[in-house]
Amino acid sequence: MIDFVLQPTQEGELRRRVLFWLPAPLPVLGAVYLMVGGALSAAGWTILLAASVGVGTLLLALIVQPTPLPEGLVPQVSARRSLHRFRQFTGLRIALALVPVAIGAAASVVGGGMYPLLASLLLAWPQLLLAMPTFFTITRARRAMEAWGTTAYLWHALSRPAKVTWPIVTPLVNSWKAARVERSRESMRQKLEERAWKKAVREESSGAPDGAAPAAASADERTRPIRPLDTPSDERTDVLPHLGSPSHGSEEPTDVLPHLEAQRTGRERPTDVLPHLPSGQEVEPTRQLPHLGGAGTGEEGSEPGPGSGAAADGDPDPDAPAGPRSSVHRAARQFFEQGGGALGIAVRRSRRAAPSTRRPHSNKP
């Protein structure tokens, strides 16, 4: 019996569909019995209504058959269409059997008795049995499909394998399983995130100094600002220790900003980059600019002496004192001797031969 019900074929699938709806009127019968208080008698018109609907659906189930198949179909297409039409025919018979049950239940509630529902049940259950894919039902349906001369191949289509499913129950179970798998994936994802967070906290606590906060610090504690937001913006720091003075307008010099002393005293403190600043002179000669003189050498813009031209044309006089003009002359003499710059280019270009007057070759095709 179990193998007959759980047969994994198309015929078994249709049989399970009919068997699922076969006990469906029983819960309706119990609910109506409780609503009417167990009384049997009811108004006559309600009994007539339920019986007439049951008789009409029974006649439809006996008379109505599947439509014939069109001519010229190949066996594969014929088998597929015949199976589809037989499934529709079975569903139609199940629906016709359930309609009298619903009408009879409503008539019993209105009439106040059980007779309308009992009459509809007597006419509905035979229709469910007629919807069962038995030999008689399948043979009649096949003959109706072959009325136009096309072979239906219905038995071959019903013998194809199919999954063991039940109406309403199988979709609910599948949805419940899918929701359970989704919940398990979500819980696993949360566990992995929690494990990764704990690992990060553990690594942070292991790499922190001895006086650091414990590893159980929350995320908002790790994102807390370094200093309170209500403190003044000119608070003293390690980089800018001149900030945070009693008077906000005054600043002290630091190694990073040593020129701040000049804003208070008017003088600049010497540094490694600008060592010439401490002298009282405005500009002091350096190794790179030795011609910048002080009081003894004269100003930079003074006119040259009478011996400057000779020194520029010939060799420098070793007895001549070193001054700004002598340095300039030496630099100019070195510039001309090396032949660099635009002047050297002009000289070299003048020594070349006359420019060619030949017309350049044209690249046009």
KOLMI-261883 format. One record per residue: residue in three letters; x, y, z of N, C-alpha, C in turn. Coordinates in steps of 0.2 Angstrom, whole numbers, padded with zeros to 4 digits, always signed. Layout:
residues N
ALAXYZXYZXYZ
...
This chain:
residues 365
MET+0004-0006+0000+0000+0000+0000+0004+0006+0000
ILE+0010+0006+0004+0014+0012+0004+0018+0013-0002
ASP+0020+0008-0006+0023+0008-0012+0018+0011-0017
PHE+0012+0009-0017+0007+0011-0021+0005+0019-0021
VAL+0006+0021-0014+0004+0028-0013+0011+0032-0015
LEU+0017+0030-0013+0023+0034-0014+0026+0032-0021
GLN+0023+0030-0025+0026+0028-0032+0029+0034-0035
PRO+0035+0034-0037+0039+0040-0040+0038+0041-0047
THR+0031+0041-0049+0030+0042-0056+0025+0048-0057
GLN+0023+0050-0063+0018+0055-0064+0011+0052-0062
GLU+0010+0046-0063+0004+0043-0061+0003+0043-0053
GLY+0009+0042-0050+0009+0042-0042+0008+0049-0040
GLU+0011+0054-0043+0010+0061-0041+0003+0063-0041
LEU-0001+0061-0047-0008+0063-0047-0012+0059-0042
ARG-0010+0053-0041-0014+0049-0035-0013+0052-0029
ARG-0007+0054-0027-0006+0058-0020-0010+0064-0020
ARG-0010+0068-0026-0014+0074-0025-0022+0073-0024
VAL-0024+0067-0026-0031+0066-0025-0032+0063-0018
LEU-0027+0059-0016-0028+0056-0009-0027+0062-0004
PHE-0023+0067-0005-0023+0073+0000-0029+0076+0001
TRP-0033+0077-0005-0039+0081-0004-0045+0076-0002
LEU-0044+0070-0002-0050+0065+0000-0052+0066+0007
PRO-0048+0067+0012-0050+0068+0019-0052+0076+0021
ALA-0051+0080+0016-0052+0087+0017-0059+0089+0019
PRO-0065+0086+0017-0071+0088+0020-0072+0086+0028
LEU-0068+0082+0030-0069+0080+0037-0068+0086+0042
PRO-0063+0090+0042-0062+0096+0046-0068+0101+0045
VAL-0070+0101+0039-0076+0106+0038-0082+0103+0041
LEU-0083+0096+0041-0089+0093+0045-0088+0094+0052
GLY-0083+0094+0055-0082+0095+0062-0083+0102+0064
ALA-0081+0107+0060-0082+0114+0062-0089+0116+0061
VAL-0093+0113+0056-0100+0115+0055-0104+0112+0061
TYR-0102+0106+0063-0105+0102+0069-0105+0107+0075
LEU-0099+0109+0076-0099+0114+0082-0103+0120+0082
MET-0103+0123+0076-0107+0129+0074-0114+0128+0075
VAL-0117+0123+0073-0124+0122+0073-0126+0119+0079
GLY-0122+0117+0084-0124+0113+0090-0126+0106+0089
GLY-0124+0103+0084-0126+0096+0083-0133+0094+0080
ALA-0136+0100+0078-0143+0098+0076-0143+0096+0069
LEU-0148+0092+0067-0148+0089+0060-0153+0092+0056
SER-0159+0094+0058-0164+0097+0054-0162+0104+0052
ALA-0164+0106+0046-0162+0113+0043-0168+0115+0038
ALA-0167+0121+0036-0173+0123+0031-0172+0119+0025
GLY-0178+0118+0022-0178+0114+0016-0175+0117+0010
TRP-0175+0123+0009-0172+0126+0003-0164+0126+0004
THR-0161+0125+0010-0154+0124+0010-0152+0117+0008
ILE-0156+0112+0010-0155+0106+0008-0155+0105+0001
LEU-0160+0108-0002-0161+0108-0010-0155+0111-0013
LEU-0153+0117-0010-0147+0120-0014-0141+0116-0013
ALA-0139+0113-0008-0133+0109-0007-0134+0103-0012
ALA-0140+0100-0012-0140+0093-0016-0140+0095-0024
SER-0143+0101-0026-0143+0102-0033-0136+0104-0035
VAL-0132+0108-0031-0125+0109-0033-0121+0103-0033
GLY-0122+0098-0028-0118+0092-0029-0120+0087-0035
VAL-0126+0087-0037-0128+0083-0043-0125+0087-0049
GLY-0125+0093-0049-0123+0096-0055-0115+0095-0056
THR-0111+0096-0051-0104+0094-0051-0103+0087-0053
LEU-0107+0082-0050-0106+0075-0052-0107+0074-0059
LEU-0112+0077-0062-0114+0076-0069-0108+0079-0073
LEU-0105+0085-0071-0100+0087-0075-0094+0083-0075
ALA-0092+0080-0069-0086+0076-0068-0087+0069-0073
LEU-0094+0067-0073-0095+0061-0078-0095+0062-0085
ILE-0097+0068-0087-0098+0070-0094-0092+0073-0097
VAL-0089+0078-0093-0083+0082-0096-0077+0077-0097
GLN-0074+0077-0103-0068+0074-0104-0063+0078-0107
PRO-0056+0076-0107-0051+0080-0110-0053+0081-0118
THR-0050+0087-0120-0051+0089-0127-0046+0085-0132
PRO-0048+0083-0138-0044+0079-0142-0037+0083-0144
LEU-0033+0079-0146-0026+0081-0148-0026+0083-0155
PRO-0023+0088-0157-0023+0090-0164-0019+0085-0168
GLU-0020+0085-0175-0017+0080-0179-0010+0082-0181
GLY-0006+0077-0183+0001+0078-0185+0006+0079-0180
LEU+0005+0077-0173+0010+0078-0168+0015+0072-0168
VAL+0021+0073-0167+0026+0068-0166+0025+0064-0159
PRO+0027+0058-0158+0026+0055-0152+0028+0059-0145
GLN+0034+0062-0146+0036+0066-0140+0031+0071-0138
VAL+0029+0075-0143+0025+0081-0142+0018+0078-0140
SER+0016+0073-0142+0009+0070-0141+0009+0067-0133
ALA+0015+0064-0131+0015+0062-0124+0015+0068-0119
ARG+0019+0073-0121+0019+0079-0117+0012+0082-0116
ARG+0009+0083-0122+0003+0087-0122-0003+0083-0118
SER-0003+0076-0119-0008+0072-0116-0007+0072-0109
LEU-0001+0072-0106+0000+0072-0099-0002+0078-0096
HIS-0001+0084-0100-0003+0090-0097-0010+0091-0097
ARG-0014+0088-0102-0021+0089-0102-0024+0084-0097
PHE-0021+0078-0095-0024+0074-0090-0023+0077-0083
ARG-0017+0081-0082-0016+0084-0076-0021+0089-0075
GLN-0023+0093-0080-0028+0098-0080-0035+0095-0078
PHE-0036+0089-0081-0043+0086-0080-0043+0083-0073
THR-0038+0081-0071-0038+0079-0064-0039+0084-0059
GLY-0036+0090-0060-0037+0096-0056-0044+0099-0056
LEU-0047+0098-0062-0054+0101-0063-0059+0096-0059
ARG-0058+0090-0059-0062+0085-0055-0061+0086-0048
ILE-0055+0088-0045-0054+0089-0038-0058+0095-0036
ALA-0057+0101-0040-0061+0107-0039-0068+0106-0039
LEU-0071+0102-0044-0078+0101-0044-0081+0097-0038
ALA-0076+0093-0035-0078+0089-0029-0078+0093-0023
LEU-0074+0099-0023-0074+0103-0017-0079+0108-0017
VAL-0081+0110-0022-0087+0115-0023-0093+0113-0019
PRO-0096+0107-0020-0102+0106-0016-0100+0106-0008
VAL-0094+0104-0006-0093+0104+0001-0093+0111+0004
ALA-0090+0116+0000-0091+0123+0003-0098+0125+0003
ILE-0102+0124-0003-0109+0126-0003-0113+0123+0003
GLY-0112+0116+0004-0116+0113+0009-0114+0115+0016
ALA-0108+0117+0017-0106+0120+0024-0109+0127+0025
ALA-0109+0131+0020-0113+0137+0021-0120+0136+0021
ALA-0123+0132+0018-0131+0131+0019-0132+0128+0025
SER-0128+0124+0028-0129+0121+0035-0129+0126+0040
VAL-0124+0131+0039-0124+0136+0044-0130+0141+0044
VAL-0132+0142+0038-0138+0146+0037-0144+0143+0039
GLY-0145+0137+0038-0151+0133+0040-0151+0130+0047
GLY-0145+0130+0050-0145+0128+0057-0145+0121+0058
GLY-0143+0117+0053-0143+0109+0054-0138+0106+0049
MET-0137+0100+0050-0132+0096+0047-0134+0093+0040
TYR-0140+0093+0039-0142+0089+0033-0140+0092+0026
PRO-0139+0099+0025-0136+0101+0019-0129+0099+0018
LEU-0125+0099+0023-0118+0097+0022-0118+0089+0021
LEU-0122+0085+0024-0121+0078+0023-0123+0076+0016
ALA-0128+0080+0013-0130+0079+0006-0125+0080+0002
SER-0121+0086+0003-0116+0088-0002-0110+0083-0001
LEU-0109+0080+0005-0103+0076+0006-0105+0069+0002
LEU-0111+0067+0002-0113+0061-0001-0112+0061-0009
LEU-0112+0067-0011-0111+0068-0019-0104+0071-0020
ALA-0100+0073-0015-0093+0075-0017-0088+0070-0016
TRP-0089+0065-0012-0083+0060-0011-0083+0055-0017
PRO-0089+0053-0020-0088+0050-0027-0084+0053-0032
GLN-0085+0060-0032-0081+0064-0037-0074+0064-0036
LEU-0072+0064-0030-0065+0063-0028-0062+0056-0030
LEU-0066+0051-0029-0064+0044-0032-0064+0044-0039
LEU-0068+0048-0043-0068+0048-0050-0062+0051-0052
ALA-0059+0056-0048-0053+0060-0050-0047+0055-0050
MET-0047+0050-0046-0041+0045-0045-0039+0042-0052
PRO-0032+0043-0053-0030+0040-0060-0030+0032-0060
THR-0036+0029-0060-0037+0022-0061-0037+0020-0068
PHE-0037+0014-0069-0037+0011-0076-0043+0014-0080
PHE-0049+0014-0077-0055+0016-0081-0054+0023-0082
THR-0052+0027-0078-0051+0035-0079-0046+0036-0084
ILE-0041+0033-0084-0035+0034-0089-0037+0032-0096
THR-0041+0026-0096-0043+0024-0103-0048+0028-0106
ARG-0053+0031-0102-0058+0035-0105-0054+0042-0107
ALA-0050+0044-0103-0046+0051-0105-0042+0050-0112
ARG-0039+0044-0112-0035+0043-0118-0039+0042-0124
ARG-0045+0039-0124-0049+0038-0130-0052+0045-0132
ALA-0053+0049-0127-0056+0056-0128-0050+0060-0132
MET-0044+0059-0130-0039+0063-0133-0037+0061-0140
GLU-0039+0054-0142-0037+0051-0148-0043+0052-0153
ALA-0048+0056-0151-0054+0056-0155-0053+0059-0162
TRP-0047+0063-0163-0046+0065-0170-0040+0061-0174
GLY-0039+0055-0171-0034+0051-0175-0027+0051-0172
THR-0025+0056-0168-0019+0056-0165-0018+0052-0159
THR-0012+0048-0159-0011+0044-0154-0008+0048-0148
ALA-0011+0046-0142-0010+0051-0136-0004+0049-0132
TYR-0002+0042-0132+0004+0040-0128+0003+0042-0121
LEU-0003+0042-0118-0004+0044-0111-0001+0039-0106
TRP-0001+0033-0107+0001+0028-0102+0009+0029-0102
HIS+0012+0030-0108+0019+0031-0108+0021+0037-0104
ALA+0017+0043-0105+0019+0049-0101+0018+0048-0093
LEU+0012+0044-0091+0011+0043-0084+0016+0039-0081
SER+0020+0035-0085+0025+0031-0082+0032+0034-0081
ARG+0033+0040-0083+0039+0044-0082+0040+0045-0075
PRO+0047+0046-0073+0048+0047-0066+0046+0054-0063
ALA+0045+0054-0057+0043+0061-0054+0045+0061-0047
LYS+0046+0066-0044+0048+0067-0037+0041+0065-0032
VAL+0043+0063-0027+0037+0061-0022+0035+0068-0018
THR+0030+0071-0020+0028+0077-0017+0020+0077-0015
TRP+0018+0081-0011+0012+0081-0008+0009+0089-0009
PRO+0003+0090-0011+0001+0097-0012+0001+0100-0005
ILE+0003+0107-0005+0003+0111+0001+0008+0109+0006
VAL+0009+0103+0007+0014+0101+0012+0021+0101+0010
THR+0022+0099+0004+0029+0099+0001+0031+0107+0000
PRO+0027+0111-0002+0030+0118-0003+0031+0121+0004
LEU+0027+0120+0009+0028+0122+0016+0034+0120+0019
VAL+0036+0113+0018+0042+0110+0021+0048+0113+0017
ASN+0048+0114+0011+0053+0117+0007+0055+0124+0009
SER+0049+0128+0010+0051+0135+0013+0053+0135+0020
TRP+0051+0130+0024+0054+0130+0031+0061+0128+0031
LYS+0063+0123+0027+0070+0121+0026+0074+0127+0024
ALA+0072+0130+0019+0076+0136+0016+0077+0141+0021
ALA+0071+0143+0025+0072+0148+0031+0077+0145+0036
ARG+0077+0139+0038+0081+0136+0043+0088+0136+0040
VAL+0090+0135+0034+0096+0136+0031+0099+0143+0031
GLU+0094+0147+0030+0096+0154+0030+0098+0157+0037
ARG+0094+0154+0042+0095+0156+0049+0102+0153+0051
SER+0103+0147+0049+0110+0144+0051+0115+0148+0048
ARG+0115+0150+0042+0120+0154+0039+0121+0161+0042
GLU+0115+0164+0044+0116+0170+0047+0119+0170+0054
SER+0117+0164+0058+0121+0163+0064+0128+0162+0064
MET+0130+0158+0058+0137+0156+0057+0141+0163+0055
ARG+0138+0167+0051+0141+0173+0050+0142+0178+0056
GLN+0137+0178+0060+0138+0182+0066+0143+0179+0071
LYS+0144+0172+0071+0149+0169+0075+0156+0171+0072
LEU+0157+0170+0066+0163+0172+0063+0165+0179+0064
GLU+0160+0184+0063+0162+0191+0065+0164+0192+0072
GLU+0160+0189+0077+0162+0189+0084+0169+0186+0085
ARG+0170+0181+0082+0177+0178+0083+0182+0182+0080
ALA+0181+0185+0074+0186+0190+0072+0187+0196+0076
TRP+0182+0198+0079+0182+0204+0083+0186+0203+0089
LYS+0185+0197+0092+0188+0195+0098+0196+0194+0097
LYS+0197+0191+0091+0204+0190+0089+0208+0197+0088
ALA+0204+0202+0085+0207+0208+0084+0208+0212+0091
VAL+0204+0211+0096+0204+0214+0102+0210+0210+0106
ARG+0211+0204+0105+0216+0200+0109+0223+0203+0106
GLU+0224+0203+0099+0230+0206+0096+0231+0213+0098
GLU+0226+0217+0099+0227+0224+0101+0230+0224+0108
SER+0227+0220+0112+0229+0220+0120+0236+0217+0121
SER+0237+0212+0116+0244+0209+0117+0249+0214+0115
GLY+0248+0218+0110+0253+0223+0107+0253+0229+0111
ALA+0248+0230+0116+0248+0237+0119+0253+0237+0125
PRO+0256+0243+0128+0260+0243+0133+0257+0241+0140
ASP+0261+0240+0145+0259+0238+0151+0253+0242+0154
GLY+0254+0248+0154+0249+0253+0157+0243+0254+0152
ALA+0242+0250+0147+0236+0252+0142+0230+0249+0145
ALA+0225+0251+0142+0218+0249+0145+0217+0242+0143
PRO+0213+0238+0147+0211+0231+0146+0208+0230+0139
ALA+0209+0223+0137+0207+0222+0130+0199+0222+0129
ALA+0195+0222+0135+0188+0222+0134+0185+0229+0133
ALA+0189+0234+0130+0187+0241+0129+0182+0240+0123
SER+0177+0244+0124+0172+0244+0118+0174+0248+0112
ALA+0170+0248+0107+0172+0251+0101+0171+0259+0102
ASP+0167+0261+0106+0166+0268+0107+0172+0271+0111
GLU+0175+0267+0115+0181+0269+0119+0187+0269+0114
ARG+0187+0265+0109+0193+0265+0104+0192+0271+0100
THR+0186+0273+0098+0185+0279+0094+0185+0286+0098
ARG+0186+0286+0104+0186+0292+0108+0191+0297+0106
PRO+0190+0303+0105+0195+0308+0103+0201+0308+0108
ILE+0206+0310+0105+0212+0310+0110+0212+0315+0115
ARG+0209+0321+0114+0208+0326+0119+0200+0328+0119
PRO+0198+0331+0125+0191+0333+0125+0190+0339+0120
LEU+0183+0339+0118+0181+0343+0113+0180+0350+0115
ASP+0179+0351+0122+0178+0357+0125+0184+0361+0127
THR+0190+0359+0126+0196+0362+0127+0198+0367+0122
PRO+0202+0372+0124+0204+0377+0118+0208+0374+0113
SER+0207+0377+0107+0211+0375+0101+0218+0376+0101
ASP+0221+0380+0106+0228+0381+0106+0231+0378+0112
GLU+0229+0371+0113+0232+0368+0119+0239+0366+0117
ARG+0243+0365+0122+0250+0364+0121+0251+0356+0119
THR+0255+0355+0114+0257+0348+0112+0264+0347+0112
ASP+0266+0341+0110+0273+0339+0109+0276+0342+0103
VAL+0272+0343+0098+0274+0346+0092+0275+0353+0092
LEU+0269+0356+0095+0269+0364+0096+0268+0366+0103
PRO+0274+0365+0106+0274+0367+0114+0273+0374+0115
HIS+0273+0379+0110+0272+0386+0111+0265+0387+0112
LEU+0260+0383+0110+0253+0384+0111+0251+0383+0118
GLY+0246+0385+0120+0243+0384+0127+0246+0389+0132
SER+0249+0395+0130+0252+0400+0135+0247+0403+0138
PRO+0248+0407+0144+0243+0410+0147+0240+0415+0143
SER+0244+0419+0139+0241+0424+0135+0241+0421+0128
HIS+0235+0420+0125+0235+0417+0118+0239+0420+0113
GLY+0240+0427+0114+0243+0430+0108+0251+0429+0108
SER+0254+0427+0114+0261+0426+0114+0263+0419+0112
GLU+0269+0418+0109+0271+0412+0107+0279+0411+0108
GLU+0281+0405+0110+0288+0404+0112+0291+0400+0106
PRO+0298+0402+0105+0301+0398+0099+0302+0391+0101
THR+0302+0387+0096+0304+0379+0096+0309+0377+0091
ASP+0311+0371+0091+0315+0368+0086+0312+0368+0080
VAL+0306+0367+0079+0302+0367+0073+0301+0374+0070
LEU+0299+0378+0074+0298+0385+0072+0302+0390+0076
PRO+0309+0390+0074+0313+0395+0078+0312+0402+0077
HIS+0309+0404+0071+0308+0411+0069+0303+0415+0073
LEU+0299+0411+0078+0294+0414+0082+0297+0419+0087
GLU+0304+0419+0088+0307+0423+0093+0307+0430+0090
ALA+0308+0431+0083+0308+0437+0080+0302+0441+0081
GLN+0296+0438+0081+0290+0441+0082+0290+0445+0089
ARG+0293+0442+0094+0293+0445+0100+0299+0450+0102
THR+0305+0448+0100+0311+0452+0101+0313+0457+0095
GLY+0311+0455+0089+0313+0459+0083+0319+0456+0080
ARG+0322+0451+0083+0328+0448+0080+0327+0440+0079
GLU+0331+0438+0075+0330+0431+0073+0335+0427+0076
ARG+0334+0421+0078+0339+0416+0081+0342+0412+0076
PRO+0349+0411+0076+0352+0408+0071+0350+0400+0071
THR+0350+0397+0065+0349+0390+0064+0354+0387+0059
ASP+0353+0380+0058+0358+0377+0054+0357+0379+0047
VAL+0351+0381+0045+0350+0383+0038+0352+0390+0037
LEU+0351+0394+0041+0352+0401+0041+0357+0403+0046
PRO+0364+0402+0046+0368+0403+0051+0371+0411+0051
HIS+0369+0415+0046+0372+0421+0045+0367+0426+0049
LEU+0362+0424+0052+0357+0429+0055+0359+0432+0061
PRO+0364+0429+0065+0365+0432+0072+0369+0439+0072
SER+0373+0440+0067+0377+0446+0067+0373+0452+0066
GLY+0376+0458+0068+0372+0464+0068+0372+0467+0061
GLN+0376+0464+0056+0376+0467+0050+0369+0464+0046
GLU+0367+0468+0041+0361+0466+0038+0362+0459+0034
VAL+0368+0459+0030+0370+0453+0027+0377+0451+0028
GLU+0379+0445+0029+0386+0443+0031+0388+0438+0025
PRO+0395+0439+0023+0397+0435+0018+0397+0428+0020
THR+0396+0423+0016+0396+0416+0017+0401+0412+0012
ARG+0401+0406+0012+0406+0402+0008+0403+0402+0001
GLN+0396+0402+0000+0393+0402-0007+0393+0409-0010
LEU+0392+0414-0006+0392+0421-0008+0398+0425-0004
PRO+0404+0424-0006+0409+0428-0002+0410+0435-0004
HIS+0407+0437-0010+0407+0444-0012+0403+0449-0008
LEU+0398+0446-0004+0393+0450-0001+0397+0453+0005
GLY+0399+0459+0005+0403+0462+0010+0400+0466+0015
GLY+0404+0468+0020+0401+0471+0026+0403+0479+0025
ALA+0406+0482+0030+0407+0489+0030+0414+0490+0027
GLY+0419+0485+0027+0426+0486+0025+0426+0485+0017
THR+0422+0482+0014+0422+0480+0007+0418+0485+0003
GLY+0414+0489+0006+0409+0493+0002+0403+0490+0000
GLU+0398+0494-0002+0392+0491-0004+0392+0487-0011
GLU+0387+0483-0012+0387+0479-0017+0386+0483-0024
GLY+0383+0488-0024+0381+0492-0030+0386+0497-0031
SER+0393+0498-0028+0398+0503-0029+0401+0502-0036
GLU+0404+0507-0039+0407+0507-0045+0414+0503-0045
PRO+0416+0500-0050+0423+0497-0050+0428+0502-0050
GLY+0434+0500-0047+0440+0504-0046+0444+0504-0053
PRO+0449+0508-0053+0453+0509-0059+0456+0503-0061
GLY+0458+0498-0057+0462+0492-0059+0457+0486-0061
SER+0451+0487-0061+0447+0481-0062+0446+0479-0069
GLY+0447+0483-0073+0447+0481-0080+0453+0477-0082
ALA+0459+0479-0080+0465+0475-0081+0464+0468-0078
ALA+0462+0468-0072+0461+0462-0069+0456+0457-0072
ALA+0451+0460-0076+0446+0456-0079+0449+0453-0086
ASP+0454+0457-0089+0457+0455-0095+0462+0450-0094
GLY+0467+0451-0090+0472+0447-0089+0471+0442-0083
ASP+0477+0440-0080+0477+0436-0075+0476+0440-0068
PRO+0473+0437-0063+0471+0441-0057+0478+0442-0054
ASP+0478+0448-0051+0484+0450-0047+0484+0447-0040
PRO+0489+0443-0038+0489+0440-0032+0489+0445-0026
ASP+0492+0451-0028+0493+0456-0022+0487+0460-0021
ALA+0482+0460-0026+0476+0464-0026+0472+0461-0020
PRO+0468+0465-0016+0464+0463-0011+0458+0460-0013
ALA+0455+0455-0010+0449+0451-0012+0443+0455-0010
GLY+0439+0457-0015+0433+0461-0014+0428+0458-0018
PRO+0422+0462-0018+0416+0459-0022+0417+0459-0029
ARG+0421+0465-0032+0422+0465-0039+0426+0460-0041
SER+0432+0458-0037+0436+0453-0040+0433+0446-0040
SER+0428+0445-0036+0424+0438-0036+0420+0438-0042
VAL+0417+0444-0043+0413+0444-0049+0417+0443-0056
HIS+0423+0446-0056+0427+0446-0062+0429+0439-0063
ARG+0431+0436-0057+0433+0429-0058+0427+0424-0061
ALA+0422+0425-0058+0416+0421-0060+0414+0422-0068
ALA+0415+0429-0070+0414+0430-0077+0419+0427-0081
ARG+0425+0427-0079+0431+0425-0083+0430+0417-0084
GLN+0428+0414-0078+0427+0407-0079+0421+0405-0083
PHE+0416+0409-0083+0410+0408-0088+0412+0408-0095
PHE+0416+0413-0097+0418+0414-0104+0423+0409-0106
GLU+0428+0406-0101+0432+0401-0103+0429+0395-0104
GLN+0424+0393-0100+0420+0387-0101+0416+0387-0107
GLY+0414+0393-0109+0410+0393-0116+0403+0391-0114
GLY+0400+0391-0108+0393+0389-0107+0388+0394-0108
GLY+0382+0392-0108+0377+0397-0109+0375+0399-0116
ALA+0371+0404-0117+0369+0406-0123+0375+0409-0127
LEU+0380+0412-0123+0386+0415-0127+0390+0410-0130
GLY+0392+0405-0126+0395+0399-0129+0392+0396-0135
ILE+0386+0395-0135+0382+0392-0140+0383+0397-0147
ALA+0382+0404-0145+0383+0408-0151+0390+0408-0154
VAL+0395+0407-0150+0402+0407-0152+0403+0401-0157
ARG+0401+0395-0154+0401+0389-0157+0397+0389-0164
ARG+0392+0392-0164+0388+0392-0170+0391+0396-0175
SER+0394+0402-0173+0397+0406-0178+0403+0403-0181
ARG+0406+0398-0178+0412+0395-0181+0410+0389-0186
ARG+0404+0387-0186+0402+0382-0191+0402+0385-0198
ALA+0401+0381-0203+0401+0383-0210+0394+0386-0211
ALA+0394+0389-0217+0388+0393-0219+0382+0388-0219
PRO+0376+0390-0217+0370+0386-0218+0369+0383-0224
SER+0366+0377-0225+0365+0374-0232+0359+0377-0234
THR+0359+0378-0241+0353+0381-0245+0349+0376-0248
ARG+0351+0369-0247+0347+0364-0251+0340+0363-0248
ARG+0336+0362-0252+0329+0361-0250+0328+0355-0247
PRO+0325+0354-0241+0324+0348-0238+0319+0343-0242
HIS+0321+0337-0242+0317+0332-0245+0310+0331-0243
SER+0305+0331-0248+0298+0331-0246+0296+0324-0244
ASN+0292+0324-0239+0289+0317-0237+0282+0315-0240
LYS+0280+0320-0244+0273+0318-0247+0274+0313-0252
PRO+0269+0309-0253+0269+0303-0257+0268+0305-0265
